[in-house]
């Protein structure tokens, strides 16, 4: 199936779940200095995920099945004041 991840088309297996996208994002952002620091300080990446405009609670990451054409977005924290 084809979905969009932050406006980039991605081909995934038909039975893909959100956790599969999260794993891809973690690999793709492994060298991002801000996220690397956040991971070191908090033990997690602190990213939020949206599927078709809906914020997905972390408890649904493992169970949310994706469908062809879904729009997945991830956002990272912004710090400042």
mmCIF file of the C-alpha atoms, coordinates in Angstrom:
data_MODEL
# 
_entry.id   MODEL 
# 
loop_
_atom_site.group_PDB 
_atom_site.id 
_atom_site.type_symbol 
_atom_site.label_atom_id 
_atom_site.label_alt_id 
_atom_site.label_comp_id 
_atom_site.label_asym_id 
_atom_site.label_entity_id 
_atom_site.label_seq_id 
_atom_site.pdbx_PDB_ins_code 
_atom_site.Cartn_x 
_atom_site.Cartn_y 
_atom_site.Cartn_z 
_atom_site.occupancy 
_atom_site.B_iso_or_equiv 
_atom_site.pdbx_formal_charge 
_atom_site.auth_seq_id 
_atom_site.auth_comp_id 
_atom_site.auth_asym_id 
_atom_site.auth_atom_id 
_atom_site.pdbx_PDB_model_num 
ATOM 1  C CA . UNK A 1 1  ? 0.000  0.000  0.000  1.00 0.00 ? 1  UNK A CA 1 
ATOM 2  C CA . UNK A 1 2  ? 1.044  3.613  -0.439 1.00 0.00 ? 2  UNK A CA 1 
ATOM 3  C CA . UNK A 1 3  ? 0.749  6.200  2.307  1.00 0.00 ? 3  UNK A CA 1 
ATOM 4  C CA . UNK A 1 4  ? 2.216  9.651  2.834  1.00 0.00 ? 4  UNK A CA 1 
ATOM 5  C CA . UNK A 1 5  ? 4.609  10.320 5.710  1.00 0.00 ? 5  UNK A CA 1 
ATOM 6  C CA . UNK A 1 6  ? 5.157  14.053 6.205  1.00 0.00 ? 6  UNK A CA 1 
ATOM 7  C CA . UNK A 1 7  ? 4.233  14.660 2.558  1.00 0.00 ? 7  UNK A CA 1 
ATOM 8  C CA . UNK A 1 8  ? 6.498  11.924 1.181  1.00 0.00 ? 8  UNK A CA 1 
ATOM 9  C CA . UNK A 1 9  ? 5.013  8.875  -0.456 1.00 0.00 ? 9  UNK A CA 1 
ATOM 10 C CA . UNK A 1 10 ? 6.051  5.607  1.152  1.00 0.00 ? 10 UNK A CA 1 
ATOM 11 C CA . UNK A 1 11 ? 5.261  2.039  0.161  1.00 0.00 ? 11 UNK A CA 1 
ATOM 12 C CA . UNK A 1 12 ? 4.428  -0.282 3.068  1.00 0.00 ? 12 UNK A CA 1 
ATOM 13 C CA . UNK A 1 13 ? 3.119  -3.802 3.476  1.00 0.00 ? 13 UNK A CA 1 
ATOM 14 C CA . UNK A 1 14 ? -0.661 -4.035 3.411  1.00 0.00 ? 14 UNK A CA 1 
ATOM 15 C CA . UNK A 1 15 ? -0.789 -5.071 7.062  1.00 0.00 ? 15 UNK A CA 1 
ATOM 16 C CA . UNK A 1 16 ? 1.335  -2.134 8.280  1.00 0.00 ? 16 UNK A CA 1 
ATOM 17 C CA . UNK A 1 17 ? 0.513  -0.466 11.574 1.00 0.00 ? 17 UNK A CA 1 
ATOM 18 C CA . UNK A 1 18 ? 1.497  2.942  12.903 1.00 0.00 ? 18 UNK A CA 1 
ATOM 19 C CA . UNK A 1 19 ? 4.306  1.361  14.949 1.00 0.00 ? 19 UNK A CA 1 
ATOM 20 C CA . UNK A 1 20 ? 5.950  0.345  11.652 1.00 0.00 ? 20 UNK A CA 1 
ATOM 21 C CA . UNK A 1 21 ? 5.997  3.983  10.535 1.00 0.00 ? 21 UNK A CA 1 
ATOM 22 C CA . UNK A 1 22 ? 7.352  5.023  13.923 1.00 0.00 ? 22 UNK A CA 1 
ATOM 23 C CA . UNK A 1 23 ? 10.239 2.594  13.520 1.00 0.00 ? 23 UNK A CA 1 
ATOM 24 C CA . UNK A 1 24 ? 10.990 4.062  10.085 1.00 0.00 ? 24 UNK A CA 1 
ATOM 25 C CA . UNK A 1 25 ? 10.912 7.589  11.504 1.00 0.00 ? 25 UNK A CA 1 
ATOM 26 C CA . UNK A 1 26 ? 13.252 6.646  14.354 1.00 0.00 ? 26 UNK A CA 1 
ATOM 27 C CA . UNK A 1 27 ? 15.794 5.277  11.889 1.00 0.00 ? 27 UNK A CA 1 
ATOM 28 C CA . UNK A 1 28 ? 15.443 8.310  9.600  1.00 0.00 ? 28 UNK A CA 1 
ATOM 29 C CA . UNK A 1 29 ? 15.892 10.769 12.477 1.00 0.00 ? 29 UNK A CA 1 
ATOM 30 C CA . UNK A 1 30 ? 18.670 8.920  14.304 1.00 0.00 ? 30 UNK A CA 1 
ATOM 31 C CA . UNK A 1 31 ? 21.209 11.647 13.466 1.00 0.00 ? 31 UNK A CA 1 
ATOM 32 C CA . UNK A 1 32 ? 18.932 14.635 14.156 1.00 0.00 ? 32 UNK A CA 1 
ATOM 33 C CA . UNK A 1 33 ? 20.823 16.502 16.893 1.00 0.00 ? 33 UNK A CA 1 
ATOM 34 C CA . UNK A 1 34 ? 17.755 17.933 18.605 1.00 0.00 ? 34 UNK A CA 1 
ATOM 35 C CA . UNK A 1 35 ? 15.969 14.589 18.709 1.00 0.00 ? 35 UNK A CA 1 
ATOM 36 C CA . UNK A 1 36 ? 19.158 12.842 19.767 1.00 0.00 ? 36 UNK A CA 1 
ATOM 37 C CA . UNK A 1 37 ? 19.435 15.201 22.755 1.00 0.00 ? 37 UNK A CA 1 
ATOM 38 C CA . UNK A 1 38 ? 15.752 14.758 23.623 1.00 0.00 ? 38 UNK A CA 1 
ATOM 39 C CA . UNK A 1 39 ? 16.164 10.965 23.487 1.00 0.00 ? 39 UNK A CA 1 
ATOM 40 C CA . UNK A 1 40 ? 19.213 11.109 25.762 1.00 0.00 ? 40 UNK A CA 1 
ATOM 41 C CA . UNK A 1 41 ? 17.480 13.363 28.305 1.00 0.00 ? 41 UNK A CA 1 
ATOM 42 C CA . UNK A 1 42 ? 14.068 11.693 28.345 1.00 0.00 ? 42 UNK A CA 1 
ATOM 43 C CA . UNK A 1 43 ? 14.592 8.138  27.144 1.00 0.00 ? 43 UNK A CA 1 
ATOM 44 C CA . UNK A 1 44 ? 12.177 8.657  24.230 1.00 0.00 ? 44 UNK A CA 1 
ATOM 45 C CA . UNK A 1 45 ? 11.839 10.736 21.110 1.00 0.00 ? 45 UNK A CA 1 
ATOM 46 C CA . UNK A 1 46 ? 8.802  12.708 22.325 1.00 0.00 ? 46 UNK A CA 1 
ATOM 47 C CA . UNK A 1 47 ? 7.308  12.845 18.822 1.00 0.00 ? 47 UNK A CA 1 
ATOM 48 C CA . UNK A 1 48 ? 3.583  13.115 18.249 1.00 0.00 ? 48 UNK A CA 1 
ATOM 49 C CA . UNK A 1 49 ? 1.906  11.262 15.401 1.00 0.00 ? 49 UNK A CA 1 
ATOM 50 C CA . UNK A 1 50 ? -1.190 12.216 13.440 1.00 0.00 ? 50 UNK A CA 1 
ATOM 51 C CA . UNK A 1 51 ? -3.060 9.980  11.029 1.00 0.00 ? 51 UNK A CA 1 
ATOM 52 C CA . UNK A 1 52 ? -5.410 11.775 8.661  1.00 0.00 ? 52 UNK A CA 1 
ATOM 53 C CA . UNK A 1 53 ? -5.354 14.813 10.949 1.00 0.00 ? 53 UNK A CA 1 
ATOM 54 C CA . UNK A 1 54 ? -6.110 12.936 14.180 1.00 0.00 ? 54 UNK A CA 1 
ATOM 55 C CA . UNK A 1 55 ? -3.549 12.908 16.986 1.00 0.00 ? 55 UNK A CA 1 
ATOM 56 C CA . UNK A 1 56 ? -2.969 9.264  17.837 1.00 0.00 ? 56 UNK A CA 1 
ATOM 57 C CA . UNK A 1 57 ? -2.484 8.411  21.530 1.00 0.00 ? 57 UNK A CA 1 
ATOM 58 C CA . UNK A 1 58 ? 0.637  6.368  22.266 1.00 0.00 ? 58 UNK A CA 1 
ATOM 59 C CA . UNK A 1 59 ? -1.524 3.478  23.504 1.00 0.00 ? 59 UNK A CA 1 
ATOM 60 C CA . UNK A 1 60 ? -2.760 3.013  19.897 1.00 0.00 ? 60 UNK A CA 1 
ATOM 61 C CA . UNK A 1 61 ? 0.645  2.924  18.169 1.00 0.00 ? 61 UNK A CA 1 
ATOM 62 C CA . UNK A 1 62 ? 0.842  -0.881 18.174 1.00 0.00 ? 62 UNK A CA 1 
ATOM 63 C CA . UNK A 1 63 ? -2.739 -1.512 17.117 1.00 0.00 ? 63 UNK A CA 1 
ATOM 64 C CA . UNK A 1 64 ? -3.640 1.222  14.628 1.00 0.00 ? 64 UNK A CA 1 
ATOM 65 C CA . UNK A 1 65 ? -3.761 -0.395 11.180 1.00 0.00 ? 65 UNK A CA 1 
ATOM 66 C CA . UNK A 1 66 ? -2.942 1.883  8.282  1.00 0.00 ? 66 UNK A CA 1 
ATOM 67 C CA . UNK A 1 67 ? -4.848 1.966  5.012  1.00 0.00 ? 67 UNK A CA 1 
ATOM 68 C CA . UNK A 1 68 ? -3.839 2.803  1.476  1.00 0.00 ? 68 UNK A CA 1 
ATOM 69 C CA . UNK A 1 69 ? -3.805 6.574  1.041  1.00 0.00 ? 69 UNK A CA 1 
ATOM 70 C CA . UNK A 1 70 ? -3.449 7.441  4.736  1.00 0.00 ? 70 UNK A CA 1 
ATOM 71 C CA . UNK A 1 71 ? -1.672 10.679 5.589  1.00 0.00 ? 71 UNK A CA 1 
ATOM 72 C CA . UNK A 1 72 ? 0.725  10.209 8.512  1.00 0.00 ? 72 UNK A CA 1 
ATOM 73 C CA . UNK A 1 73 ? 2.457  13.199 10.065 1.00 0.00 ? 73 UNK A CA 1 
ATOM 74 C CA . UNK A 1 74 ? 4.970  13.355 12.838 1.00 0.00 ? 74 UNK A CA 1 
ATOM 75 C CA . UNK A 1 75 ? 5.913  16.487 14.728 1.00 0.00 ? 75 UNK A CA 1 
ATOM 76 C CA . UNK A 1 76 ? 8.727  17.071 17.136 1.00 0.00 ? 76 UNK A CA 1 
ATOM 77 C CA . UNK A 1 77 ? 8.852  19.337 20.146 1.00 0.00 ? 77 UNK A CA 1 
ATOM 78 C CA . UNK A 1 78 ? 9.839  22.963 19.803 1.00 0.00 ? 78 UNK A CA 1 
ATOM 79 C CA . UNK A 1 79 ? 11.527 24.646 22.701 1.00 0.00 ? 79 UNK A CA 1 
ATOM 80 C CA . UNK A 1 80 ? 11.867 28.298 23.438 1.00 0.00 ? 80 UNK A CA 1 
ATOM 81 C CA . UNK A 1 81 ? 9.898  31.171 24.772 1.00 0.00 ? 81 UNK A CA 1 
# 
